[in-house]
Amino acid sequence: MGRMSRPEPRTYLTSVRSDVARVAGLVEGLAEGDDPAVPACPGWGLRSLVAHLGGVHRMVTAATTGVSSRSVDHLPADGTHLGPWLREGAEAMLATLDVDPATSAWSFDPDGRTVGFWQRRQAVETLVHRVDAEQATSSPTPVAPEVAADGVAEVLDTLVRLRTAAGVVEAPSRAVEIVATDTGDRWCHGPGEPQARVSGRAGDLLLALWKRPLPEGALELDGDSALARAMLASSLTP
């Protein structure tokens, strides 16, 4: 069970551009000296979040162009206007990602050293951090179901595999079914027949797997609810 196919590369790139514009607008709208806390990232304000996201985009550009990341200035200098800086880094990254997904590129996944890996990874990364920025400023907007569902798939088909191999998370002994009620996608995490089910909109499932705050009742748990909660609480994502 899982997604039948991934979104088109253009969908990933459009999603990144849209989410970057949203985050840049939020940081540009801050009053001088204002730096609202990011609920999901203790110790971070919105400005730190933007510096992190822009730094990641610059590292991806280095990874996809064969430049040593050590030679790239990933973080903004003091006094930098963060909105334009974020947009600039994102546009440079998008230019390098706007190629055939099969194009070779370094990545931290030995089985996914292609530009396609980064198209997907950055669409999800930027989406989750856009939600972080909106939670910091109490200004939520809808999460695109198609990209969110693919983000759930990425957790289960890529991050869980890498984190299990690294010994960060244990392979499950019993299965939990995950159901996206708005897209119809279904996944099974663990062996055998599912003993529990977690249902919700794709965006809420993605945010739950990435340990982001959700409104009460956003997800429905069926079957062995303790098993479902344990799955959601486990370190499936960094």
Secondary structure, DSSP 8 states (H G I E B T S, - for coil): ---SS---HHHHHHHHHHHHHHHHHHHHTS-TT---B-TTSTT-BHHHHHHHHHHHHHHHHHHHHT--GGGS--S--TT--HHHHHHHHHHHHHHHHSS-TTSB---S-TT--BHHHHHHHHHHHHHHHHHHHHHHTT------HHHHHHHHHHIIIIIHHHHHHTTSS---SSEEEEEETTT--EEEESSSSEEEEEEE-HHHHHHHHTT----TTSSEEEESHHHHHHHHHS-S--
